[in-house]
Amino acid sequence: MSMKTRRATAAGKALFLTALLTIAVPGTAHAKTADVTVVSPGPTMGPPTPFTGVSSHADCPDGLVSGGGADQAIGSDEMSNGNHVMGMVPSADGAAEYVDTAGVVGTDAAHWMAFGGSGSRSSDAFSTTPYAICLSSNLIRHTQVVMNKAQGPSSGLSSKLVTATCPAGTVLIGGGARTTPASVGSLKPIASFPTFNDADHHFGAIAAGDGERDPDAWTAVGGIGGGRGADNMTYAYAICSTDDIDLKHVSTTVRFTEVSGPNTASTGQTATAGCTRGDGQLISGGAAVSGGNVTTTDFSKATSGGPHLNGSFPSDAAGTPAADGTANPSYWTAATHSGGSPSAGSYSDVWALCLDVRHGHKG
């Protein structure tokens, strides 16, 4: 057999094997994908004066926002006690908020806004850094934002819980929380977490626990210290897929961690949770400072009015915030602070929401 004939025969075998593999592994070229990239423009300084707020935004140039967070620089002196997260929410353009009529308020949001607030003191050290989780997936091609809101908390040392629920036939992929106005210095969101709109979770009052699958709602809790305000508002946001998704190819898993503290005045605490290889890709996260046991009992605020959030953000396993451009992070970190008074019995809570496009929905 000539060299030319042998080459032709080998080429024919290769073509046959390629065709055989294509038949044996149908759909390989159409595998479901989900990848995320962290976008963060860096810190926005402020708030510069007491009882004010500052906003910043991170924008997804490609893909859709599936979630996001914030991280604050608070300084190291007593001024830090009053600096707190005021909101972490999806946005249509990075400037406007969804605050009007409750319900489905937007589609295909590609921006994330973070808000920082100050109490009775401010510092040149204050800043707020936003983090957008930008999702690129051939399964989840469109999203919708569901908003719910309630007046309050309005009386001292109280809280207000609000839950936004995804429409039937969709998948929860993230969420956020917001309180207004910034002029009420002790008003702030103290929790933002995935949950279920069902009786077992008291229709959003009990948070999704570690290992729970396919939550369908997002809860926000506004807390207040000694202040008052008849116009105080708490907003909850759920970021959901649209109903054209095939639920047979998608599932989400919650990872949750709770740690004790901060209990001593003027101190902070962190907690970190992460997605395992079997859980799929981290697509969003949540955080809270609480009275503990948030996945087994109705959410309760810490007994003191001072505990607040200083951060909720994608991170590494050690809790270091993910840098701009980080691809497919696996961890989420909550940063909390006690404020200026002791807060015995306070807990720090963190949630990671993980998306698996290889296995089916539990329903």
Buried (B, 14 or more C-beta within 10 A) or exposed (E): EEEEEEEEEEEEEEEEEEEEEEEEEEEEEEEBEBEBBBBBBEBBBBBEEBBBBBBBBBBBEEBBBBBBBBBBBBBEEEBBBBBBBBBBBBBBEBEEBBBEEBEBBBEBBBBBBBBBBBBEBBBEBBBBBBBBBBBBBEBBBEBBBBBBBBBBBBEEBBBBBBBBBBBEEBBBBBBBBBBBBBBBBBBBBBBBBBBBBBEEBBBBBBBBBBEBBBBBBBBBBBBBBEBEBEEBBBBBBBBBBBBEBEBEBBBBBBBBBBBEBBBBBBBBBBBBBBBEEEBBBBBBBBBBBBBBBBBEEBBBBBEBBBBBBBBBBBBBEEBEBBEBEBEBBBBBBBBBBBBBBBBEBBBBBBBBBBBBBEEEBEE
